[in-house]
Amino acid sequence: MLEVSLGGLRLRNPVMTASGTAGHSTELAPFGDLRSLGAIVLKTVTRLPRPGNPPPRLFETPSGMLNSIGLENRGVDHFLEQELPEVARVGVPVVVNIGAESAEDFAALAARVGEAPGCSAIEANLSCPNVQGGALPFSSTPAACGEAVRRIRAVTKKPLLVKLSPNVTRIGEIARAAEAEGADAVTAVNTLLGLAIDWRGRRTRLGAGWGGLSGPAIRPVAVRMVYECARAVRIPIVGCGGIASAEDVCEFLAAGATAVQVGTWNYVDPSAACRIASELPEMLRVAGFGHVRELVGCVRIEPGGAAGG
Ligand SMILES: Cc1cc2nc3c(=O)[nH]c(=O)nc-3n(C[C@H](O)[C@H](O)[C@H](O)COP(=O)(O)O)c2cc1C
């Protein structure tokens, strides 16, 4: 009753971890049975090691969190030697999330990780700044998104998830560009750009200045963006943003997501993703659903409704 497919990636259930919130490998294993997950999505890996941003890198906000980790990781060589083989032994699909500063680098990295044993699928983190495009994130425009996806698609047949930024006006158009260039699924969304200020100290709360807002505070925005993506493309959508319960998962599915990712809530409760996955079947059964796909996209908004008050 729970199996779903994202292109060629088959999942036993629709619940995955979200990149950057579940470690680089099996860090969550002491807190739950990782085999209860549909898939494990790992922290963004880049070609070279990255030290990340200066501290402080986390700041709590009402119902949410600002972070500016800065994609800290030990680089792809270390990842392929140490981290991926360990997580591959868990026995659930492993989605390798990649980041780069140019479309060429995305392709080079995708080619390497795509061939690695244990990589079930690739998720391209298109919130990375495109250095050749004025440092705007790749997923800021359909053209930059399409170019990155085209280059990645040319070098790997692995299922490709394209993770979009919510910091755009029309996310559906970006999702359409990803679909047109061969993405198997779209992940919506990454964090919302935010800023917190210690006004007495006359400084920002995060060492890097801006940060990305995540957690339940962003859930309605994420659900709306999943809906927009689902109306714009035929490929599956992976919903992400503020999920803290099986109830929240069902909300994303009703908006049009085929699968979901649990992120910030792993910091509140490191067993959250596993627990949510195990609570889902009973919740669906009690509500009268025979299969999770009956719920996907079951809600439609009447056109012409005004937004806001
Ligand atoms: C501390 C932290 C680190 C993150 N690191 C990454 C990352 O490396 N790559 C990525 O694609 N998303 C990263 N994200 C974004 C999450 O995967 C997710 O898209 C976002 O937080 C929204 O989901 P949530 O509200 O459930 O956390 C990070 C989020 C947090 C809170």
The ligand as an SDF file (V2000), in Angstrom:
LIG
                    3D

 31 33  0  0  0  0  0  0  0  0999 V2000
   21.0290   22.3180    8.9370 C   0  0  0  0  0  0  0  0  0  0  0  0
   20.5310   22.1080    7.5360 C   0  0  0  0  0  0  0  0  0  0  0  0
   21.4130   21.7120    6.5310 C   0  0  0  0  0  0  0  0  0  0  0  0
   20.9630   21.5170    5.2180 C   0  0  0  0  0  0  0  0  0  0  0  0
   21.8400   21.1130    4.2590 N   0  0  0  0  0  0  0  0  0  0  0  0
   21.3860   20.8710    3.0030 C   0  0  0  0  0  0  0  0  0  0  0  0
   22.2710   20.3700    2.0140 C   0  0  0  0  0  0  0  0  0  0  0  0
   23.4470   20.1190    2.2470 O   0  0  0  0  0  0  0  0  0  0  0  0
   21.7660   20.1610    0.7680 N   0  0  0  0  0  0  0  0  0  0  0  0
   20.4450   20.3950    0.4340 C   0  0  0  0  0  0  0  0  0  0  0  0
   20.0450   20.1570   -0.7050 O   0  0  0  0  0  0  0  0  0  0  0  0
   19.5840   20.8500    1.3780 N   0  0  0  0  0  0  0  0  0  0  0  0
   20.0250   21.0820    2.6350 C   0  0  0  0  0  0  0  0  0  0  0  0
   19.1530   21.5210    3.5970 N   0  0  0  0  0  0  0  0  0  0  0  0
   17.7260   21.7690    3.2380 C   0  0  0  0  0  0  0  0  0  0  0  0
   16.8370   20.5910    3.6240 C   0  0  0  0  0  0  0  0  0  0  0  0
   17.2140   19.4170    2.9480 O   0  0  0  0  0  0  0  0  0  0  0  0
   15.3620   20.9080    3.3110 C   0  0  0  0  0  0  0  0  0  0  0  0
   15.2200   21.1080    1.9310 O   0  0  0  0  0  0  0  0  0  0  0  0
   14.8590   22.1590    4.0360 C   0  0  0  0  0  0  0  0  0  0  0  0
   15.4300   22.2680    5.3200 O   0  0  0  0  0  0  0  0  0  0  0  0
   13.3260   22.1770    4.1640 C   0  0  0  0  0  0  0  0  0  0  0  0
   12.8520   21.0270    4.8340 O   0  0  0  0  0  0  0  0  0  0  0  0
   12.6170   20.9770    6.4400 P   0  0  0  0  0  0  0  0  0  0  0  0
   11.7910   22.1690    6.7980 O   0  0  0  0  0  0  0  0  0  0  0  0
   11.9230   19.6780    6.6810 O   0  0  0  0  0  0  0  0  0  0  0  0
   13.9540   21.0400    7.0610 O   0  0  0  0  0  0  0  0  0  0  0  0
   19.5830   21.7280    4.9070 C   0  0  0  0  0  0  0  0  0  0  0  0
   18.6950   22.1090    5.9290 C   0  0  0  0  0  0  0  0  0  0  0  0
   19.1520   22.2950    7.2290 C   0  0  0  0  0  0  0  0  0  0  0  0
   18.1610   22.6970    8.2910 C   0  0  0  0  0  0  0  0  0  0  0  0
  1  2  1  0
  2  3  1  0
  2 30  2  0
  3  4  2  0
  4  5  1  0
  4 28  1  0
  5  6  2  0
  6  7  1  0
  6 13  1  0
  7  8  2  0
  7  9  1  0
  9 10  1  0
 10 11  2  0
 10 12  1  0
 12 13  2  0
 13 14  1  0
 14 15  1  0
 14 28  1  0
 15 16  1  0
 16 17  1  0
 16 18  1  0
 18 19  1  0
 18 20  1  0
 20 21  1  0
 20 22  1  0
 22 23  1  0
 23 24  1  0
 24 25  2  0
 24 26  1  0
 24 27  1  0
 28 29  2  0
 29 30  1  0
 30 31  1  0
M  END
$$$$
